[in-house]
Amino acid sequence: MSLPPSVYDAEPIPEAARAEIERLLTTGDLFRYTAAQDAPVTLLETEFAQMMGTKYALAVSSCSAALFLSLKALDLPRGARVLLPGFTFAAVPSAVVHADCRPVLCEVGEDYRIDIADFESRLPGVDAVIISHMRGHTSDMDAIMALCADRDIPVVEDAAHSLGTTWHGQNIGTIGRIGCFSFQSYKLLNSGEGGMLITDDADLVARAIIMSGAYEHMWKKHKPRHGENSNDLTEALERWQNRLPLYNLRLSNLAAAIVRPQLAEVPRRVRDGRRNHDHTAAAIGASPWIVVPGKLPPEERAPDSLQFNLVGLDDAQTRAFQTAAAERGVKVQVFGLSTDNARAFWNWQFIPDLPDLPRTRAMLMRACDCRLPARLTLADCDAIAAALIGAVEEVMTPAPQAATAG
Ligand SMILES: *Cc1c(COP(=O)(O)O)cnc(C)c1O
């Protein structure tokens, strides 16, 4: 059996980035608004909009910045209530707090997806919704969009970790009014830090463009998707000129030059990530102590990590499983068991009136998380699956000498 591979190393940046980075180093042209036209950030925006099939894309410094700007662009009143799942990354409720809004959390089920009945029960009085597709698991967007459309509540998709995922064939991030993506190193596109906001709404994107730091007439360098008429955008930008605060959340040309050649890699990364995930999920799902929740029928996933639930293990056995897996070379995160985990809602103590979410809490205490990047081979995946199964068997099957001892 081969040793499990390192799952934390990123993929190399495509060689094609090198010439453009060299040019940027030579010219020092790192600010997105210096060049008269065709700056790397602008090109990335139009290419990303093209890839996603949206009219507008705005590159920013992170997905968290994109979420924050989304809420500001929606012009929500101070203290507005924003509903989001109780299973997400701490930066998401943080963006809500930053935007002077109040996070309202709803329950998430054992399948890592929003509990629709609980979501519906918390909708009255809510002004906006952020759907975090956590670890790329898509919640029931048909139900969510119908419930929100009935009440005229805008939906922002936190698709940070969902690039390449589709729902009824439609790109995740294009279903809600706004979609937000991350280019942090653990996501499908990696520039270390970075993010993207996409929408078809000229007025919303105009507000976000200005607040992202397009001061004076820098906004004239923003373009819609190639071939799209830019009149709506220009009118909206003229309307908002000088009327909005600047938060300066721009992306640099260097980050854009690193992301652009990766766009062509997206289909391969999605295909191989899904292959690795489904192969490993099938292998570990054979264990009586492991359940890998299935995808929803309209969903085609783009995973780069594996989540599964331990069944029939108590806290001590779950910890013993983590230790046994680590001894076999596989690091498993149990979201609710590690101290100060940023994905455990009870650690978001900056939220006033933090609710108890018993279902979400129970899930977090048994939900395991392993990275499973697209670059792994099936042999690597077999080694990881063998380590996970060996670890749970070691914990749950008493060894013969232990059974006869004392
Ligand atoms: C990574 C991630 C974020 C934060 O993205 P940044 O670009 O680091 O701000 C938000 N939500 C989800 C679901 C994520 O996976």
The ligand as an ORCA input file, in Angstrom:
! r2SCAN-3c Opt
* xyz 0 1
  C     -13.197     30.262      1.613
  C     -14.617     30.585      1.897
  C     -15.017     31.900      2.213
  C     -14.028     33.027      2.385
  O     -13.320     33.307      1.212
  P     -12.122     34.387      1.271
  O     -11.775     34.630     -0.156
  O     -11.002     33.755      2.034
  O     -12.660     35.598      1.956
  C     -16.357     32.137      2.403
  N     -17.277     31.161      2.289
  C     -16.940     29.895      1.989
  C     -18.012     28.859      1.838
  C     -15.599     29.561      1.794
  O     -15.269     28.295      1.496
*
